[in-house]
């Protein structure tokens, strides 16, 4: 799946697919599923912005971004630019990880 969203006022093409978890693991030596399960508390407050920065970067790289993470983040006017786009990043991730096949009843 792909989606174009504005991050720091710039249109950014994000792509999420079957390669996203593998690329995330390769780039950050972490499991994206474990990280995403710990990103918010029960009230929905963000606990770890770095996870969203990492995921957004992986999806932006898949969408054609040609710079390092440091260059990408340094080019943003606000350190909160990713936070302002968390809902859209999360919705793309959720849409990619949602199953459409229901399990068989036993």
C-alpha positions as CSV (number, residue, x, y, z in Angstrom):
1,X,0.0,0.0,0.0
2,X,1.1,3.5,-0.5
3,X,0.0,6.9,0.6
4,X,1.3,10.5,0.1
5,X,1.2,12.5,3.3
6,X,2.6,15.9,4.4
7,X,5.5,15.7,6.8
8,X,6.9,19.0,7.8
9,X,4.8,20.6,5.0
10,X,6.4,18.5,2.3
11,X,4.6,15.8,0.4
12,X,6.2,12.4,1.3
13,X,5.4,9.1,-0.5
14,X,5.2,6.3,2.0
15,X,5.0,2.7,0.9
16,X,4.3,-0.2,3.3
17,X,4.3,-3.8,2.1
18,X,5.7,-7.2,3.0
19,X,9.3,-6.0,2.9
20,X,8.7,-3.2,5.5
21,X,9.3,-5.4,8.6
22,X,12.4,-6.9,7.0
23,X,13.8,-3.5,6.0
24,X,13.0,-2.1,9.5
25,X,14.9,-5.0,11.1
26,X,17.8,-4.5,8.7
27,X,18.0,-0.8,9.3
28,X,17.4,-0.6,13.0
29,X,18.1,-4.2,14.3
30,X,14.7,-4.2,16.0
31,X,11.4,-5.9,15.4
32,X,8.8,-3.5,14.1
33,X,5.8,-5.6,15.4
34,X,7.3,-5.5,18.9
35,X,8.1,-1.8,18.7
36,X,4.6,-0.9,17.4
37,X,2.9,-2.8,20.1
38,X,4.6,-0.6,22.7
39,X,4.2,2.8,21.1
40,X,1.1,4.1,23.0
41,X,-0.3,3.7,26.5
42,X,-3.9,2.8,27.2
43,X,-5.0,6.4,26.8
44,X,-3.5,6.6,23.4
45,X,-0.6,8.8,24.4
46,X,2.6,8.3,22.3
47,X,5.3,6.7,24.4
48,X,8.1,6.3,21.9
49,X,8.3,8.8,19.0
50,X,11.5,7.2,17.8
51,X,9.5,4.1,16.6
52,X,7.3,6.3,14.4
53,X,10.4,8.2,13.1
54,X,12.0,4.8,12.2
55,X,8.8,3.4,10.6
56,X,8.2,6.6,8.7
57,X,11.7,6.6,7.4
58,X,11.5,2.9,6.2
59,X,8.3,3.6,4.4
60,X,9.6,6.8,2.9
61,X,12.7,4.9,1.7
62,X,10.4,2.4,0.0
63,X,8.6,5.4,-1.5
64,X,11.8,6.7,-3.1
65,X,13.5,8.8,-0.4
66,X,17.2,9.0,-1.3
67,X,18.7,10.5,1.8
68,X,20.0,9.1,5.1
69,X,17.7,9.3,8.2
70,X,19.9,12.0,9.7
71,X,19.7,14.1,6.5
72,X,15.9,13.6,6.4
73,X,15.3,14.6,10.0
74,X,17.8,17.5,9.9
75,X,15.9,18.9,6.9
76,X,12.8,19.2,9.0
77,X,11.9,22.6,10.5
78,X,10.4,21.1,13.6
79,X,11.4,18.1,15.8
80,X,7.7,17.5,16.1
81,X,7.1,17.0,12.3
82,X,6.8,13.2,12.6
83,X,4.5,13.5,15.6
84,X,2.1,15.7,13.6
85,X,1.8,12.9,11.0
86,X,1.6,9.9,13.5
87,X,-2.1,9.2,12.7
88,X,-1.5,8.9,9.0
89,X,1.7,6.8,9.5
90,X,-0.2,4.5,11.9
91,X,-3.2,4.2,9.6
92,X,-0.9,3.1,6.7
93,X,0.9,0.6,8.9
94,X,-2.4,-0.7,10.3
95,X,-3.9,-1.1,6.8
96,X,-0.9,-3.2,5.8
97,X,-1.0,-5.5,8.8
98,X,-4.7,-6.1,8.9
99,X,-5.7,-9.5,7.7
100,X,-8.7,-10.0,5.4
101,X,-9.0,-13.8,6.0
102,X,-10.8,-15.0,9.0
103,X,-9.7,-18.1,10.8
104,X,-11.6,-21.4,10.6
105,X,-13.8,-22.3,13.5
106,X,-12.9,-25.5,15.3
